[in-house]
């Protein structure tokens, strides 16, 4: 199983093909923390042999810089189709992250885990808004 592509975006829908808006951002700007940004999505396309097709357990993790889960893993089961006469197939995923609270500025990452194996890790940074003063040290 391979990943053709994976990205974070503002909105995505998988209905046959992937439709996505606001593709590829990596920073959430906030005037203060904690912050609850708009909904965002992790999108990925998997490619595999037809022998690997079928039901897959998928987990989406949001991890902070210390390696701790920011939220409990989002889990779902997906069915990867087996097309007739083909030697490979694709699975398309889009997971919405709604109302997530980021407690502090810093680096986070989104992880896609399939059948217990990490397939993708995408960094996501929460940073002070460019037009605001720098955060005060405690």
C-alpha positions as CSV (number, residue, x, y, z in Angstrom):
1,X,0.0,0.0,0.0
2,X,1.3,3.4,-1.0
3,X,0.1,7.0,-0.5
4,X,-0.3,8.9,-3.8
5,X,-0.9,12.2,-1.9
6,X,-2.0,13.6,1.4
7,X,-2.7,17.2,2.4
8,X,-4.7,19.5,4.8
9,X,-7.4,21.7,3.3
10,X,-10.3,23.9,4.3
11,X,-13.0,21.5,2.9
12,X,-13.1,18.1,1.1
13,X,-15.7,15.7,-0.1
14,X,-15.1,12.2,-1.5
15,X,-17.9,11.1,-3.8
16,X,-16.1,9.0,-6.5
17,X,-13.3,11.6,-6.9
18,X,-11.9,14.0,-4.3
19,X,-13.2,17.6,-4.3
20,X,-11.2,19.9,-2.1
21,X,-10.8,23.6,-1.4
22,X,-8.0,25.6,0.3
23,X,-5.5,22.8,-0.4
24,X,-2.1,22.6,1.3
25,X,-2.0,25.1,4.2
26,X,0.3,24.2,7.1
27,X,-0.2,27.1,9.5
28,X,-3.1,28.3,11.6
29,X,-2.7,31.9,12.7
30,X,-4.3,32.9,16.0
31,X,-4.4,36.2,17.9
32,X,-4.4,34.2,21.1
33,X,-4.4,30.7,22.4
34,X,-6.2,28.5,23.1
35,X,-7.7,28.7,19.6
36,X,-10.5,26.7,17.9
37,X,-10.0,27.2,14.2
38,X,-12.6,26.5,11.5
39,X,-13.1,23.0,10.4
40,X,-10.2,21.5,8.4
41,X,-9.7,18.2,6.6
42,X,-7.0,15.6,6.2
43,X,-7.2,14.1,2.7
44,X,-5.3,11.2,1.3
45,X,-5.4,8.9,-1.7
46,X,-4.1,5.3,-1.2
47,X,-2.9,3.0,-4.0
48,X,-2.6,-0.7,-3.5
49,X,-2.8,-4.1,-5.3
50,X,-6.2,-5.7,-5.5
51,X,-4.8,-8.4,-3.1
52,X,-4.7,-5.6,-0.4
53,X,-8.2,-4.3,-1.1
54,X,-11.1,-4.8,1.3
55,X,-12.0,-3.4,4.7
56,X,-9.3,-1.3,6.5
57,X,-9.2,0.1,10.0
58,X,-8.2,3.8,9.7
59,X,-7.2,6.2,12.5
60,X,-6.5,9.9,12.3
61,X,-4.3,11.3,15.1
62,X,-3.6,14.9,16.0
63,X,-0.4,15.0,18.0
64,X,1.3,17.9,19.8
65,X,5.1,18.6,19.9
66,X,5.5,16.4,22.9
67,X,3.9,13.4,21.1
68,X,0.6,13.5,23.1
69,X,-2.8,13.2,21.5
70,X,-4.6,16.6,21.3
71,X,-7.9,14.7,20.8
72,X,-8.7,11.0,21.0
73,X,-7.9,9.3,17.7
74,X,-10.7,9.5,15.1
75,X,-11.4,6.0,13.8
76,X,-13.3,4.7,10.9
77,X,-13.5,1.6,8.8
78,X,-13.2,2.1,5.0
79,X,-13.9,-0.3,2.2
80,X,-11.3,-0.3,-0.6
81,X,-12.9,-1.6,-3.8
82,X,-11.7,-4.4,-5.9
83,X,-12.2,-3.4,-9.5
84,X,-12.8,-6.2,-12.0
85,X,-9.9,-6.9,-14.3
86,X,-7.5,-4.5,-12.5
87,X,-4.2,-5.2,-10.8
88,X,-4.4,-2.2,-8.5
89,X,-7.0,0.0,-6.8
90,X,-7.4,3.3,-5.0
91,X,-8.9,4.4,-1.7
92,X,-9.8,8.0,-1.1
93,X,-10.2,9.4,2.4
94,X,-11.3,12.8,3.8
95,X,-11.6,13.3,7.6
96,X,-13.0,16.4,9.0
97,X,-11.5,17.9,12.2
98,X,-14.3,20.0,13.8
99,X,-14.0,22.4,16.7
100,X,-10.5,21.3,17.8
101,X,-8.9,23.3,20.5
102,X,-5.2,24.0,20.1
103,X,-4.0,24.9,23.6
104,X,-0.8,26.7,22.7
105,X,1.3,28.0,19.9
106,X,3.7,25.5,18.4
107,X,4.1,22.5,16.1
108,X,1.5,19.8,15.8
109,X,1.1,17.0,13.3
110,X,-1.7,15.0,11.7
111,X,-1.1,11.2,11.4
112,X,-2.9,8.7,9.2
113,X,-2.6,5.2,10.5
114,X,-4.0,2.2,8.5
115,X,-4.2,-1.3,10.0
116,X,-1.8,-0.1,12.8
117,X,0.9,1.3,10.4
118,X,1.5,5.0,10.1
119,X,1.2,5.9,6.5
120,X,1.4,9.8,6.6
121,X,2.5,12.5,9.0
122,X,1.8,16.1,8.1
123,X,3.0,19.0,10.2
124,X,0.6,21.7,11.2
125,X,1.8,24.9,13.1
126,X,-0.2,27.2,15.3
127,X,1.5,30.6,15.2
128,X,0.7,34.1,16.4
129,X,-1.2,36.2,13.9
130,X,1.4,38.3,11.9
131,X,-0.4,41.5,12.9
132,X,-0.4,40.7,16.6
133,X,2.2,41.3,19.2
134,X,4.4,38.3,20.1
135,X,3.2,36.0,22.9
136,X,4.3,36.9,26.4
137,X,6.6,34.4,28.3
138,X,5.2,33.0,31.6
